[in-house]
């Protein structure tokens, strides 16, 4: 169940960080975040770091900018 919990938490955190619902294109990032977190013994620090380093987060645009 650790993988399922990790993926769910990562999805919630990424959705919050992006200020939008996740779509099909975000699933690859979630797979990577989950795998890297699992490989580091499910450390919360790794999960947070991987959310921040994920492609969707790094390429996030601000819809409020003119």
TAKA-V884319 format. One record per helix or strand. SS is the DSSP state (a for helix, b for strand). FROM is the first residue (numbers start at 1). LEN is the number of residues. If there is no record, write none. Layout:
BEGIN
SS FROM LEN
SS FROM LEN
END
This chain:
BEGIN
a 2 17
a 24 16
a 44 10
a 55 4
END
